[in-house]
Amino acid sequence: MGQELKQQVEYLVMDLKAYEDYEYGRKGLRHAVKTELDLWKQADRRIKGQELQDALNSDWKTFSSYRSDGNHLRIEDKHGHLLAYCLPIPIQYTETLAATADLIPISKSKEHMRGQTSEKYWGLWRKYKMEPYMSLEYKKDLPASQQWLDANQPYFKHMSNILRILDPQMYVRYTSINRFLPEDLRPSYGIWYACGILRGMTDGGTSHKDASDYYCGLNVNTAWGDFTMATMVFWELKITVEVKKGEALFFLPRILTHNAVDVQGGVRNVVDAFVHENVLSWKDKQHKRVTGYLRGGPRRKRRKLGLGELRARNMGESSAGGAEKAPESIQREETSDTEGKMEALYHRGVEEDTEEEEDQD
């Protein structure tokens, strides 16, 4: 029995006493309550699965659409958890991506879930191995792969700073691996561990999730090329987001079923920075081996809340959190605190580029 489920059963049986008149079998009351909760959750998952299937059978053109207007777009769930964030970035980053594209060795274009495109995956890997290693494709493409990475370091650093604002806990989680890696294996993609480079897209892909990525980790996508705009579909949310050239999109690719559609204006190329789940799980094991604890230090003993305390806490959360909040929130606020910090980052990137040009003169 998982710890969270065990606590839920204890609360229902001992604190709330909701099952005092419940008829249970030979295995005991707690086992019967656990079984009932498991069945309920399975039914809930089936309902959500059916809801997703219904969405996938729908026409994405009927979904709510959020057009690119040069402002920041934040999409979150009813609890305020970030699901996606779209924003403009300084133009020098996409210009450098375009200028260094010739460094990327040519590979055969194939049809797959991301559309008709050629693929390169460079970075920290741990597939079928006990220890992390640099991907075979990165090694095969040396020295061009490292030259491309070196040239685009300002882009990855900028995106990392944005993630530090959007989700500082995730930023710390990603960077925590560095103490366990030798210098030559430390991530070169900002705080992300690897990147996919997808080139030559002129049409959309098929709906999918990125099953190998960290389950609650934000990826970041930026595109360059002749195209002017593409649309990203998030199927569970039943929304579409327009993404123009010169914009970056953060989102949760393992949680949200997604794909790009309606590529306009020409060829679209994408760099997608990500973190694989199995690399982070290796880091957690190293942390436990060194410290004796699994992430975040020793576990603290939890005091059981009485019914009165639990009700008081729930009432406080309801009044503070807003029970009437919509399932997901779409925000375009030019004066928001987050966007103010982003704006400072944007202008800092422009200023740094200007200073470099002046120095060269």
PyMOL commands that set and color helices and strands:
alter all, ss='L'
color gray80, all
select helices_A, chain A and resi 3-15+29-56+60-62+91-99+101-103+136-140+144-151+153-166+168-175+178-180+183-185+277-291+307-321+337-360
alter helices_A, ss='H'
color red, helices_A
select strands_A, chain A and resi 64-66+73-77+82-88+110-112+115-125+133-134+194-201+219-225+229-234+239-244+247-251+258-264+268-274+328-331
alter strands_A, ss='S'
color yellow, strands_A
deselect
rebuild
show_as cartoon
